[in-house]
Amino acid sequence: MKKYRIIVLALVLVLMMVACSNQKAESTAEPTDEPKKDSSLVGTWMINAVEGKGQSFNATMLAAFGIQITFDFHEDGIVDITAYGDTTSGMYTFADNVVVVTDDTGDTKGVYDPETDTIVLDDDGEMLTLVRTGSEASIEPTQEPEQTPVDMTAEKVVGTWNLSKAKANGITLPASQLGFEMSFTFNEDGSASMLYEGETTNDLTWRQDGDVVKLGAYGVDLYDFAFDGSTLTLHEDSENVDLIFSK
């Protein structure tokens, strides 16, 4: 089974991706002291929560950013794992409420809880909670008050804008939960720079076209920021995510 750590990253403008490691550490998950009667795992299960390595993602966060990883357990002991359209297969055993998924990279051990009908897999210190499909938590988009229009002159753009939050499917995550830092500096002379994870990219330029701030390099427009006078919003098409920057 591949390792599916849910890690929030950014490669310039990519908000989130899953890091797949080739190394496999021995699991620490242990069966309960008094195993209950086993239930069948046959069927499709979905990762509903991830916790560990200093990060925590609930069902709402995972769904908002399109993260969907499923485990399809078959009666013959085969498990198919699907993430972002890519399916791999392995074998699994299930006894005394202990689940062990095996492939050419090793074993991943977990515990099944009959009372909650959930599986918790220990993926090298990251605890992945699986629920049967159809029982995952529903998503209720957050509501944000409308902002009062403010001055949108070019002078308002000049300065440094820091990533403050991200939005997807009505869900908002603060910058503190994104796992990376990013900022843009727009200068009065039309030059600009970008700071990402401690590295600065210079030789950028900017110009304003109404409520759009265009960032470019060498005469070519690269990115368009929607400007409302107090925030800059960069829409990332591939993940359908808005990155929002504030001074």
C-alpha positions as CSV (number, residue, x, y, z in Angstrom):
1,M,0.0,0.0,0.0
2,K,1.3,3.4,-0.8
3,K,1.7,5.9,2.1
4,Y,-0.8,8.6,1.9
5,R,0.2,11.4,4.2
6,I,-2.2,14.3,4.0
7,I,0.2,17.3,3.9
8,V,-0.7,20.8,2.9
9,L,2.0,22.2,0.6
10,A,2.4,24.8,-2.1
11,L,4.7,24.8,-5.1
12,V,4.3,28.4,-5.9
13,L,0.6,28.3,-6.6
14,V,-0.4,24.7,-5.9
15,L,-2.2,24.7,-2.6
16,M,-2.4,21.1,-1.6
17,M,-1.0,17.8,-2.7
18,V,-0.4,14.3,-1.1
19,A,3.2,13.4,-0.4
20,C,3.8,9.7,-1.1
21,S,6.8,8.2,0.7
22,N,8.7,5.1,-0.4
23,Q,9.8,4.2,3.1
24,K,7.7,2.2,5.5
25,A,8.1,2.3,9.3
26,E,6.9,-0.3,11.7
27,S,3.4,0.5,13.0
28,T,2.6,1.1,16.7
29,A,-1.1,0.5,16.5
30,E,-2.2,-2.2,19.0
31,P,-5.4,-4.3,19.3
32,T,-7.7,-3.6,22.1
33,D,-7.1,-5.5,25.4
34,E,-10.4,-7.3,25.1
35,P,-11.2,-7.9,21.4
36,K,-14.8,-7.7,20.4
37,K,-16.5,-9.9,17.9
38,D,-15.1,-9.2,14.4
39,S,-17.3,-7.5,11.8
40,S,-16.8,-7.8,8.1
41,L,-14.7,-5.1,6.5
42,V,-15.9,-6.0,3.0
43,G,-16.9,-2.8,1.2
44,T,-15.6,0.6,0.4
45,W,-14.1,2.8,3.1
46,M,-13.0,6.4,2.9
47,I,-10.4,8.4,4.9
48,N,-12.5,10.7,7.1
49,A,-9.8,12.3,9.3
50,V,-6.0,12.5,9.6
51,E,-4.1,13.4,12.7
52,G,-0.4,13.4,13.6
53,K,3.0,14.9,12.6
54,G,1.7,18.2,14.1
55,Q,-1.3,18.3,11.7
56,S,-5.0,17.6,12.0
57,F,-7.6,17.4,9.2
58,N,-11.3,16.6,9.7
59,A,-13.8,15.4,7.2
60,T,-14.9,18.9,6.2
61,M,-11.3,20.0,5.5
62,L,-10.5,16.9,3.5
63,A,-13.6,17.2,1.4
64,A,-13.3,20.9,0.9
65,F,-10.0,20.5,-0.8
66,G,-11.0,17.5,-2.9
67,I,-9.0,14.9,-0.9
68,Q,-10.6,11.5,-1.4
69,I,-8.8,8.3,-0.7
70,T,-10.8,5.0,-0.5
71,F,-10.0,1.5,0.5
72,D,-12.1,-1.3,-1.1
73,F,-11.9,-4.5,0.9
74,H,-12.8,-7.7,-0.9
75,E,-13.9,-11.0,0.5
76,D,-10.8,-12.8,-1.1
77,G,-8.4,-10.7,1.1
78,I,-7.5,-8.2,-1.6
79,V,-7.8,-4.4,-0.9
80,D,-7.8,-1.8,-3.7
81,I,-6.7,1.7,-2.6
82,T,-7.7,4.6,-4.8
83,A,-6.4,8.1,-4.5
84,Y,-6.9,10.8,-7.2
85,G,-7.8,8.3,-9.8
86,D,-4.8,6.1,-9.2
87,T,-5.6,2.6,-7.9
88,T,-3.1,0.2,-6.3
89,S,-3.8,-3.3,-4.9
90,G,-2.6,-5.2,-1.9
91,M,-3.6,-7.9,0.6
92,Y,-5.2,-7.6,4.0
93,T,-5.8,-9.7,7.0
94,F,-8.4,-9.1,9.7
95,A,-8.6,-10.9,13.1
96,D,-9.4,-9.9,16.6
97,N,-10.2,-6.4,15.3
98,V,-6.7,-5.9,14.0
99,V,-6.3,-4.9,10.3
100,V,-3.0,-5.4,8.5
101,V,-2.7,-4.1,4.9
102,T,0.3,-5.5,3.0
103,D,1.9,-4.7,-0.3
104,D,5.5,-4.7,-1.7
105,T,6.5,-1.8,0.7
106,G,5.5,-3.6,3.8
107,D,2.7,-3.7,6.4
108,T,0.4,-1.0,7.7
109,K,-1.4,-2.0,10.9
110,G,-4.6,-0.6,12.3
111,V,-7.5,-1.3,14.7
112,Y,-11.2,-1.7,13.9
113,D,-13.6,-0.3,16.5
114,P,-17.0,-2.2,16.2
115,E,-18.8,0.4,18.4
116,T,-18.0,3.3,16.0
117,D,-17.6,1.1,12.9
118,T,-14.3,2.8,12.1
119,I,-10.8,1.7,11.2
120,V,-7.7,3.7,12.4
121,L,-4.6,2.9,10.5
122,D,-1.1,4.0,11.8
123,D,0.7,5.2,8.7
124,D,4.2,5.9,10.1
125,G,2.8,8.1,12.9
126,E,-0.1,9.6,11.1
127,M,-3.4,8.2,12.2
128,L,-5.9,7.7,9.3
129,T,-9.5,7.2,10.3
130,L,-11.6,5.3,7.8
131,V,-15.4,5.2,7.7
132,R,-17.6,3.2,5.4
133,T,-18.7,5.2,2.4
134,G,-22.1,6.8,3.0
135,S,-21.3,7.5,6.6
136,E,-18.8,10.4,6.1
137,A,-19.6,13.7,7.7
138,S,-21.7,16.2,5.7
139,I,-20.2,19.6,4.8
140,E,-21.9,22.8,5.8
141,P,-20.3,25.8,4.1
142,T,-19.3,28.7,6.3
143,Q,-21.0,32.0,5.7
144,E,-18.9,35.2,5.6
145,P,-20.3,38.7,5.9
146,E,-20.1,40.9,2.8
147,Q,-17.3,43.3,2.8
148,T,-17.9,47.0,2.4
149,P,-16.2,48.3,-0.8
150,V,-13.1,50.5,-0.1
151,D,-10.7,52.6,-2.1
152,M,-9.3,50.5,-5.0
153,T,-6.7,53.0,-6.3
154,A,-3.2,51.7,-7.4
155,E,-1.7,53.2,-4.2
156,K,-3.6,50.7,-2.2
157,V,-1.8,47.8,-4.0
158,V,1.7,49.0,-3.1
159,G,3.1,47.1,-0.2
160,T,3.6,43.5,1.0
161,W,0.7,41.1,0.9
162,N,0.9,38.0,3.0
163,L,-1.2,34.8,2.6
164,S,-3.9,35.0,5.2
165,K,-6.3,32.2,4.3
166,A,-7.6,29.8,1.7
167,K,-11.1,29.0,0.6
168,A,-12.6,26.0,-1.3
169,N,-16.2,24.9,-1.7
170,G,-17.3,27.4,0.9
171,I,-14.8,26.2,3.5
172,T,-12.2,28.7,4.9
173,L,-8.8,27.6,6.3
174,P,-6.5,30.2,8.1
175,A,-2.9,30.5,7.0
176,S,-1.8,28.8,10.2
177,Q,-3.3,25.5,9.0
178,L,-1.9,25.6,5.5
179,G,1.6,24.5,6.3
180,F,3.5,27.1,4.2
181,E,4.1,30.9,3.9
182,M,3.8,33.0,0.8
183,S,3.8,36.8,0.2
184,F,4.0,39.2,-2.7
185,T,5.5,42.7,-2.6
186,F,4.3,45.4,-5.1
187,N,6.5,48.5,-5.5
188,E,5.5,52.0,-6.6
189,D,7.8,51.7,-9.7
190,G,5.8,48.7,-11.0
191,S,8.3,46.1,-9.9
192,A,7.3,43.1,-7.7
193,S,8.7,40.1,-5.9
194,M,7.4,36.9,-4.4
195,L,8.6,35.3,-1.1
196,Y,7.9,31.6,-0.7
197,E,9.2,29.4,2.0
198,G,12.2,31.7,2.6
199,E,13.1,32.0,-1.1
200,T,12.6,35.3,-3.0
201,T,11.8,35.6,-6.7
202,N,12.6,39.0,-8.1
203,D,12.3,40.5,-11.7
204,L,8.5,40.5,-11.5
205,T,6.3,43.3,-12.6
206,W,2.7,44.4,-11.8
207,R,0.0,46.6,-13.2
208,Q,-3.6,47.2,-12.3
209,D,-6.5,46.9,-14.6
210,G,-9.7,47.9,-12.7
211,D,-10.3,45.4,-10.0
212,V,-7.6,43.1,-11.3
213,V,-3.9,43.2,-10.3
214,K,-1.7,41.5,-13.0
215,L,1.6,40.0,-12.0
216,G,4.0,39.3,-14.8
217,A,7.6,38.7,-15.8
218,Y,9.5,39.9,-18.9
219,G,6.4,41.4,-20.4
220,V,4.2,38.4,-20.0
221,D,1.3,38.3,-17.6
222,L,1.5,35.3,-15.3
223,Y,-1.2,35.6,-12.6
224,D,-4.3,37.7,-12.0
225,F,-5.3,38.8,-8.5
226,A,-8.8,39.9,-7.8
227,F,-8.5,43.2,-5.8
228,D,-11.3,44.5,-3.6
229,G,-9.4,47.3,-2.0
230,S,-8.4,45.3,1.1
231,T,-7.5,41.8,-0.1
232,L,-5.9,40.2,-3.1
233,T,-7.4,36.8,-4.2
234,L,-5.5,34.4,-6.4
235,H,-7.7,31.6,-7.9
236,E,-6.0,28.3,-8.4
237,D,-7.9,26.5,-11.2
238,S,-6.6,23.0,-10.9
239,E,-7.7,22.7,-7.2
240,N,-10.5,25.2,-7.4
241,V,-9.0,27.0,-4.5
242,D,-8.8,30.8,-3.6
243,L,-5.6,32.0,-2.0
244,I,-6.3,35.2,-0.1
245,F,-3.6,37.8,0.7
246,S,-3.8,40.7,3.1
247,K,-1.4,43.5,4.1
